Amino acid sequence: MPDELKDLGRKIEDAIKRRVAIGTRIGYPKLQEELLNRFDNARAIDFAIISMVRRDELVHFEGRKILERKRWKALFVNLLYFIYIVYFYA
């Protein structure tokens, strides 16, 4: 994401996380329209959605028309790693 869009992108990502519950599907155009009502920059909205897809927080379905918010699996992986360390090295 370009530097000038990073702060706005974080705000948009937070708005997406508040709007879309974990496990919920939403239409890409509907989400984009709702975010355009709050934020003026369509490019920043697209960058925020794409960055969340790259981090596996959102998943595309049906030819990128539908988005689903996934559980944040990194937290689970970190928890398993912590349990492994405690169990084998304690």
TIMARMI-917316 format. One record per atom (N, C-alpha, C): residue in one letter; x, y, z negated. Coordinates in nm, 2 decimals. Example, Ala and Ser with C-alpha at 12.3 -4.5 7.8 and 13.67 -1.06 7.14 Angstrom:
<recs>
<residuo: a	x: 1.32	y: -0.57	z: -0.78>
<residuo: a	x: 1.23	y: -0.45	z: -0.78>
<residuo: a	x: 1.32	y: -0.33	z: -0.78>
<residuo: s	x: 1.28	y: -0.22	z: -0.71>
<residuo: s	x: 1.37	y: -0.11	z: -0.71>
<residuo: s	x: 1.29	y: 0.00	z: -0.79>
</recs>
This chain:
<recs>
<residuo: m	x: 0.08	y: -0.12	z: 0.00>
<residuo: m	x: 0.00	y: 0.00	z: 0.00>
<residuo: m	x: 0.09	y: 0.12	z: 0.00>
<residuo: p	x: 0.06	y: 0.22	z: 0.08>
<residuo: p	x: 0.14	y: 0.34	z: 0.08>
<residuo: p	x: 0.14	y: 0.41	z: -0.05>
<residuo: d	x: 0.24	y: 0.49	z: -0.08>
<residuo: d	x: 0.26	y: 0.55	z: -0.21>
<residuo: d	x: 0.15	y: 0.65	z: -0.24>
<residuo: e	x: 0.10	y: 0.72	z: -0.14>
<residuo: e	x: 0.00	y: 0.83	z: -0.16>
<residuo: e	x: -0.14	y: 0.76	z: -0.20>
<residuo: l	x: -0.15	y: 0.63	z: -0.17>
<residuo: l	x: -0.28	y: 0.57	z: -0.20>
<residuo: l	x: -0.28	y: 0.48	z: -0.32>
<residuo: k	x: -0.16	y: 0.47	z: -0.39>
<residuo: k	x: -0.15	y: 0.37	z: -0.50>
<residuo: k	x: -0.24	y: 0.41	z: -0.61>
<residuo: d	x: -0.24	y: 0.53	z: -0.66>
<residuo: d	x: -0.33	y: 0.57	z: -0.77>
<residuo: d	x: -0.48	y: 0.55	z: -0.74>
<residuo: l	x: -0.52	y: 0.60	z: -0.62>
<residuo: l	x: -0.65	y: 0.58	z: -0.58>
<residuo: l	x: -0.69	y: 0.43	z: -0.56>
<residuo: g	x: -0.59	y: 0.36	z: -0.51>
<residuo: g	x: -0.61	y: 0.21	z: -0.49>
<residuo: g	x: -0.64	y: 0.14	z: -0.62>
<residuo: r	x: -0.57	y: 0.18	z: -0.73>
<residuo: r	x: -0.59	y: 0.12	z: -0.86>
<residuo: r	x: -0.73	y: 0.15	z: -0.91>
<residuo: k	x: -0.77	y: 0.28	z: -0.89>
<residuo: k	x: -0.90	y: 0.31	z: -0.94>
<residuo: k	x: -1.01	y: 0.24	z: -0.86>
<residuo: i	x: -0.99	y: 0.22	z: -0.73>
<residuo: i	x: -1.08	y: 0.14	z: -0.65>
<residuo: i	x: -1.09	y: -0.01	z: -0.69>
<residuo: e	x: -0.97	y: -0.06	z: -0.72>
<residuo: e	x: -0.96	y: -0.20	z: -0.77>
<residuo: e	x: -1.04	y: -0.22	z: -0.90>
<residuo: d	x: -1.02	y: -0.12	z: -0.99>
<residuo: d	x: -1.09	y: -0.13	z: -1.12>
<residuo: d	x: -1.24	y: -0.12	z: -1.09>
<residuo: a	x: -1.28	y: -0.03	z: -1.00>
<residuo: a	x: -1.43	y: -0.02	z: -0.97>
<residuo: a	x: -1.48	y: -0.15	z: -0.91>
<residuo: i	x: -1.40	y: -0.22	z: -0.83>
<residuo: i	x: -1.44	y: -0.35	z: -0.77>
<residuo: i	x: -1.46	y: -0.45	z: -0.88>
<residuo: k	x: -1.36	y: -0.45	z: -0.97>
<residuo: k	x: -1.37	y: -0.55	z: -1.08>
<residuo: k	x: -1.49	y: -0.52	z: -1.17>
<residuo: r	x: -1.53	y: -0.40	z: -1.19>
<residuo: r	x: -1.65	y: -0.37	z: -1.27>
<residuo: r	x: -1.78	y: -0.40	z: -1.19>
<residuo: r	x: -1.77	y: -0.38	z: -1.06>
<residuo: r	x: -1.89	y: -0.41	z: -0.98>
<residuo: r	x: -1.92	y: -0.55	z: -0.95>
<residuo: v	x: -1.81	y: -0.63	z: -0.92>
<residuo: v	x: -1.83	y: -0.77	z: -0.88>
<residuo: v	x: -1.78	y: -0.86	z: -1.00>
<residuo: a	x: -1.88	y: -0.93	z: -1.05>
<residuo: a	x: -1.85	y: -1.03	z: -1.16>
<residuo: a	x: -1.77	y: -1.15	z: -1.11>
<residuo: i	x: -1.70	y: -1.21	z: -1.19>
<residuo: i	x: -1.62	y: -1.33	z: -1.16>
<residuo: i	x: -1.72	y: -1.44	z: -1.11>
<residuo: g	x: -1.69	y: -1.50	z: -0.99>
<residuo: g	x: -1.77	y: -1.60	z: -0.93>
<residuo: g	x: -1.88	y: -1.55	z: -0.84>
<residuo: t	x: -1.90	y: -1.42	z: -0.83>
<residuo: t	x: -2.01	y: -1.36	z: -0.75>
<residuo: t	x: -1.96	y: -1.33	z: -0.61>
<residuo: r	x: -2.05	y: -1.35	z: -0.52>
<residuo: r	x: -2.03	y: -1.32	z: -0.38>
<residuo: r	x: -2.10	y: -1.19	z: -0.34>
<residuo: i	x: -2.04	y: -1.11	z: -0.26>
<residuo: i	x: -2.10	y: -0.98	z: -0.21>
<residuo: i	x: -2.06	y: -0.96	z: -0.07>
<residuo: g	x: -2.14	y: -0.90	z: 0.01>
<residuo: g	x: -2.11	y: -0.87	z: 0.15>
<residuo: g	x: -2.01	y: -0.76	z: 0.16>
<residuo: y	x: -1.91	y: -0.78	z: 0.25>
<residuo: y	x: -1.81	y: -0.69	z: 0.27>
<residuo: y	x: -1.86	y: -0.55	z: 0.30>
<residuo: p	x: -1.96	y: -0.54	z: 0.40>
<residuo: p	x: -2.01	y: -0.40	z: 0.43>
<residuo: p	x: -2.08	y: -0.34	z: 0.32>
<residuo: k	x: -2.15	y: -0.42	z: 0.24>
<residuo: k	x: -2.23	y: -0.36	z: 0.12>
<residuo: k	x: -2.13	y: -0.31	z: 0.02>
<residuo: l	x: -2.02	y: -0.38	z: -0.01>
<residuo: l	x: -1.92	y: -0.34	z: -0.11>
<residuo: l	x: -1.86	y: -0.21	z: -0.06>
<residuo: q	x: -1.82	y: -0.21	z: 0.07>
<residuo: q	x: -1.75	y: -0.10	z: 0.13>
<residuo: q	x: -1.84	y: 0.03	z: 0.12>
<residuo: e	x: -1.97	y: 0.01	z: 0.15>
<residuo: e	x: -2.06	y: 0.12	z: 0.15>
<residuo: e	x: -2.08	y: 0.18	z: 0.01>
<residuo: e	x: -2.09	y: 0.09	z: -0.09>
<residuo: e	x: -2.10	y: 0.13	z: -0.23>
<residuo: e	x: -1.98	y: 0.21	z: -0.28>
<residuo: l	x: -1.86	y: 0.16	z: -0.23>
<residuo: l	x: -1.74	y: 0.23	z: -0.27>
<residuo: l	x: -1.72	y: 0.36	z: -0.20>
<residuo: l	x: -1.77	y: 0.37	z: -0.08>
<residuo: l	x: -1.76	y: 0.49	z: 0.00>
<residuo: l	x: -1.85	y: 0.60	z: -0.07>
<residuo: n	x: -1.95	y: 0.56	z: -0.14>
<residuo: n	x: -2.04	y: 0.66	z: -0.21>
<residuo: n	x: -1.96	y: 0.72	z: -0.33>
<residuo: r	x: -1.87	y: 0.64	z: -0.38>
<residuo: r	x: -1.79	y: 0.69	z: -0.50>
<residuo: r	x: -1.65	y: 0.75	z: -0.46>
<residuo: f	x: -1.59	y: 0.69	z: -0.36>
<residuo: f	x: -1.46	y: 0.73	z: -0.31>
<residuo: f	x: -1.46	y: 0.78	z: -0.17>
<residuo: d	x: -1.39	y: 0.88	z: -0.13>
<residuo: d	x: -1.40	y: 0.93	z: 0.01>
<residuo: d	x: -1.31	y: 0.86	z: 0.11>
<residuo: n	x: -1.21	y: 0.80	z: 0.06>
<residuo: n	x: -1.11	y: 0.74	z: 0.15>
<residuo: n	x: -1.13	y: 0.60	z: 0.19>
<residuo: a	x: -1.18	y: 0.57	z: 0.31>
<residuo: a	x: -1.21	y: 0.44	z: 0.36>
<residuo: a	x: -1.09	y: 0.36	z: 0.37>
<residuo: r	x: -0.98	y: 0.42	z: 0.41>
<residuo: r	x: -0.85	y: 0.35	z: 0.42>
<residuo: r	x: -0.80	y: 0.29	z: 0.29>
<residuo: a	x: -0.81	y: 0.37	z: 0.18>
<residuo: a	x: -0.78	y: 0.33	z: 0.05>
<residuo: a	x: -0.86	y: 0.21	z: 0.00>
<residuo: i	x: -0.99	y: 0.22	z: 0.04>
<residuo: i	x: -1.08	y: 0.11	z: 0.00>
<residuo: i	x: -1.04	y: -0.02	z: 0.07>
<residuo: d	x: -1.01	y: -0.01	z: 0.20>
<residuo: d	x: -0.96	y: -0.13	z: 0.27>
<residuo: d	x: -0.83	y: -0.19	z: 0.21>
<residuo: f	x: -0.74	y: -0.10	z: 0.18>
<residuo: f	x: -0.61	y: -0.14	z: 0.12>
<residuo: f	x: -0.63	y: -0.21	z: -0.01>
<residuo: a	x: -0.72	y: -0.16	z: -0.09>
<residuo: a	x: -0.75	y: -0.21	z: -0.23>
<residuo: a	x: -0.81	y: -0.35	z: -0.21>
<residuo: i	x: -0.90	y: -0.37	z: -0.12>
<residuo: i	x: -0.97	y: -0.50	z: -0.10>
<residuo: i	x: -0.86	y: -0.60	z: -0.05>
<residuo: i	x: -0.78	y: -0.56	z: 0.05>
<residuo: i	x: -0.68	y: -0.65	z: 0.11>
<residuo: i	x: -0.58	y: -0.69	z: 0.00>
<residuo: s	x: -0.54	y: -0.59	z: -0.08>
<residuo: s	x: -0.44	y: -0.63	z: -0.19>
<residuo: s	x: -0.50	y: -0.72	z: -0.29>
<residuo: m	x: -0.63	y: -0.71	z: -0.32>
<residuo: m	x: -0.69	y: -0.81	z: -0.41>
<residuo: m	x: -0.70	y: -0.95	z: -0.34>
<residuo: v	x: -0.72	y: -0.95	z: -0.21>
<residuo: v	x: -0.73	y: -1.08	z: -0.14>
<residuo: v	x: -0.59	y: -1.14	z: -0.15>
<residuo: r	x: -0.48	y: -1.06	z: -0.13>
<residuo: r	x: -0.35	y: -1.12	z: -0.13>
<residuo: r	x: -0.31	y: -1.17	z: -0.27>
<residuo: r	x: -0.36	y: -1.11	z: -0.37>
<residuo: r	x: -0.34	y: -1.16	z: -0.51>
<residuo: r	x: -0.43	y: -1.27	z: -0.55>
<residuo: d	x: -0.51	y: -1.32	z: -0.46>
<residuo: d	x: -0.61	y: -1.42	z: -0.49>
<residuo: d	x: -0.72	y: -1.38	z: -0.59>
<residuo: e	x: -0.75	y: -1.25	z: -0.60>
<residuo: e	x: -0.85	y: -1.21	z: -0.69>
<residuo: e	x: -0.99	y: -1.21	z: -0.61>
<residuo: l	x: -0.98	y: -1.19	z: -0.48>
<residuo: l	x: -1.10	y: -1.20	z: -0.39>
<residuo: l	x: -1.07	y: -1.30	z: -0.28>
<residuo: v	x: -1.17	y: -1.36	z: -0.23>
<residuo: v	x: -1.16	y: -1.46	z: -0.12>
<residuo: v	x: -1.26	y: -1.42	z: -0.02>
<residuo: h	x: -1.22	y: -1.43	z: 0.11>
<residuo: h	x: -1.31	y: -1.41	z: 0.22>
<residuo: h	x: -1.38	y: -1.54	z: 0.26>
<residuo: f	x: -1.51	y: -1.52	z: 0.30>
<residuo: f	x: -1.59	y: -1.63	z: 0.35>
<residuo: f	x: -1.67	y: -1.58	z: 0.47>
<residuo: e	x: -1.71	y: -1.68	z: 0.55>
<residuo: e	x: -1.79	y: -1.65	z: 0.67>
<residuo: e	x: -1.74	y: -1.54	z: 0.76>
<residuo: g	x: -1.61	y: -1.57	z: 0.81>
<residuo: g	x: -1.55	y: -1.47	z: 0.90>
<residuo: g	x: -1.53	y: -1.34	z: 0.84>
<residuo: r	x: -1.49	y: -1.33	z: 0.72>
<residuo: r	x: -1.46	y: -1.21	z: 0.64>
<residuo: r	x: -1.58	y: -1.12	z: 0.62>
<residuo: k	x: -1.70	y: -1.17	z: 0.63>
<residuo: k	x: -1.82	y: -1.09	z: 0.60>
<residuo: k	x: -1.86	y: -1.10	z: 0.46>
<residuo: i	x: -1.82	y: -1.20	z: 0.38>
<residuo: i	x: -1.85	y: -1.22	z: 0.24>
<residuo: i	x: -1.72	y: -1.22	z: 0.16>
<residuo: l	x: -1.73	y: -1.16	z: 0.05>
<residuo: l	x: -1.62	y: -1.16	z: -0.05>
<residuo: l	x: -1.66	y: -1.23	z: -0.18>
<residuo: e	x: -1.58	y: -1.31	z: -0.24>
<residuo: e	x: -1.61	y: -1.37	z: -0.37>
<residuo: e	x: -1.49	y: -1.34	z: -0.46>
<residuo: r	x: -1.53	y: -1.30	z: -0.58>
<residuo: r	x: -1.43	y: -1.27	z: -0.69>
<residuo: r	x: -1.39	y: -1.40	z: -0.76>
<residuo: k	x: -1.27	y: -1.43	z: -0.76>
<residuo: k	x: -1.22	y: -1.56	z: -0.82>
<residuo: k	x: -1.17	y: -1.53	z: -0.96>
<residuo: r	x: -1.16	y: -1.64	z: -1.04>
<residuo: r	x: -1.10	y: -1.63	z: -1.17>
<residuo: r	x: -0.95	y: -1.60	z: -1.15>
<residuo: w	x: -0.89	y: -1.53	z: -1.24>
<residuo: w	x: -0.75	y: -1.50	z: -1.24>
<residuo: w	x: -0.67	y: -1.61	z: -1.29>
<residuo: k	x: -0.62	y: -1.69	z: -1.19>
<residuo: k	x: -0.55	y: -1.82	z: -1.23>
<residuo: k	x: -0.41	y: -1.79	z: -1.29>
<residuo: a	x: -0.36	y: -1.68	z: -1.27>
<residuo: a	x: -0.22	y: -1.66	z: -1.33>
<residuo: a	x: -0.23	y: -1.66	z: -1.48>
<residuo: l	x: -0.34	y: -1.62	z: -1.54>
<residuo: l	x: -0.35	y: -1.63	z: -1.69>
<residuo: l	x: -0.35	y: -1.77	z: -1.73>
<residuo: f	x: -0.42	y: -1.86	z: -1.66>
<residuo: f	x: -0.42	y: -2.00	z: -1.69>
<residuo: f	x: -0.28	y: -2.06	z: -1.67>
<residuo: v	x: -0.21	y: -2.03	z: -1.57>
<residuo: v	x: -0.08	y: -2.08	z: -1.55>
<residuo: v	x: 0.02	y: -2.04	z: -1.66>
<residuo: n	x: 0.01	y: -1.91	z: -1.70>
<residuo: n	x: 0.09	y: -1.86	z: -1.81>
<residuo: n	x: 0.06	y: -1.93	z: -1.94>
<residuo: l	x: -0.07	y: -1.96	z: -1.96>
<residuo: l	x: -0.11	y: -2.03	z: -2.08>
<residuo: l	x: -0.05	y: -2.18	z: -2.08>
<residuo: l	x: -0.06	y: -2.24	z: -1.97>
<residuo: l	x: 0.00	y: -2.38	z: -1.96>
<residuo: l	x: 0.15	y: -2.38	z: -1.98>
<residuo: y	x: 0.22	y: -2.28	z: -1.92>
<residuo: y	x: 0.36	y: -2.27	z: -1.94>
<residuo: y	x: 0.39	y: -2.25	z: -2.09>
<residuo: f	x: 0.32	y: -2.16	z: -2.16>
<residuo: f	x: 0.34	y: -2.14	z: -2.30>
<residuo: f	x: 0.32	y: -2.27	z: -2.38>
<residuo: i	x: 0.22	y: -2.34	z: -2.35>
<residuo: i	x: 0.19	y: -2.47	z: -2.42>
<residuo: i	x: 0.30	y: -2.56	z: -2.40>
<residuo: y	x: 0.35	y: -2.57	z: -2.27>
<residuo: y	x: 0.46	y: -2.66	z: -2.24>
<residuo: y	x: 0.59	y: -2.62	z: -2.32>
<residuo: i	x: 0.62	y: -2.49	z: -2.33>
<residuo: i	x: 0.74	y: -2.45	z: -2.40>
<residuo: i	x: 0.72	y: -2.48	z: -2.55>
<residuo: v	x: 0.61	y: -2.45	z: -2.61>
<residuo: v	x: 0.59	y: -2.48	z: -2.75>
<residuo: v	x: 0.59	y: -2.63	z: -2.78>
<residuo: y	x: 0.53	y: -2.71	z: -2.70>
<residuo: y	x: 0.52	y: -2.85	z: -2.72>
<residuo: y	x: 0.66	y: -2.92	z: -2.71>
<residuo: f	x: 0.74	y: -2.89	z: -2.61>
<residuo: f	x: 0.86	y: -2.96	z: -2.58>
<residuo: f	x: 0.98	y: -2.90	z: -2.65>
<residuo: y	x: 0.98	y: -2.77	z: -2.69>
<residuo: y	x: 1.10	y: -2.71	z: -2.74>
<residuo: y	x: 1.08	y: -2.66	z: -2.89>
<residuo: a	x: 0.96	y: -2.69	z: -2.95>
<residuo: a	x: 0.94	y: -2.65	z: -3.09>
<residuo: a	x: 0.97	y: -2.76	z: -3.18>
</recs>
